Amino acid sequence: MPVVVKLSSQRQLTLPKALVEEMGSPSYFEAELVKDGDKRELVLRPGVKMTLAEAELAYGKHGLTREVLTEALRIVAKRKETRGEG
């Protein structure tokens, strides 16, 4: 069922609560731009937990190195610790 979502002036999408709940209420999404000729579609998938090796395989083709991924994981862990989520 297609739904309309709002793109704010800060380029943030607001997703309807029911839609997010239907996807399992993920905190993170994987976004992909799918091109078919002149047609462009944005596809959102619930983010999944990956090992560093799996993330390197999935995102290496986009130029993200093991070092970048490791630093991103360190930042996320630090934020969780700061919030008391860790």
Contacts in CASP RR format, 6 or more apart in sequence:
PFRMAT RR
TARGET T0000
AUTHOR 0000-0000-0000
METHOD contacts of the structure
MODEL  1
MPVVVKLSSQRQLTLPKALVEEMGSPSYFEAELVKDGDKRELVLRPGVKM
TLAEAELAYGKHGLTREVLTEALRIVAKRKETRGEG
3 16 0 8 1.000
3 19 0 8 1.000
5 13 0 8 1.000
5 14 0 8 1.000
5 15 0 8 1.000
5 16 0 8 1.000
6 13 0 8 1.000
6 14 0 8 1.000
7 13 0 8 1.000
8 14 0 8 1.000
15 44 0 8 1.000
20 26 0 8 1.000
23 46 0 8 1.000
24 46 0 8 1.000
26 46 0 8 1.000
26 47 0 8 1.000
28 46 0 8 1.000
28 47 0 8 1.000
29 44 0 8 1.000
29 45 0 8 1.000
29 46 0 8 1.000
29 47 0 8 1.000
30 44 0 8 1.000
30 45 0 8 1.000
30 46 0 8 1.000
30 47 0 8 1.000
30 48 0 8 1.000
31 42 0 8 1.000
31 43 0 8 1.000
31 44 0 8 1.000
32 42 0 8 1.000
32 43 0 8 1.000
32 45 0 8 1.000
33 40 0 8 1.000
33 41 0 8 1.000
33 42 0 8 1.000
33 43 0 8 1.000
34 40 0 8 1.000
34 41 0 8 1.000
34 42 0 8 1.000
34 43 0 8 1.000
50 58 0 8 1.000
52 66 0 8 1.000
52 69 0 8 1.000
52 70 0 8 1.000
52 73 0 8 1.000
55 64 0 8 1.000
55 69 0 8 1.000
56 64 0 8 1.000
56 66 0 8 1.000
56 69 0 8 1.000
59 69 0 8 1.000
77 86 0 8 1.000
80 86 0 8 1.000
END
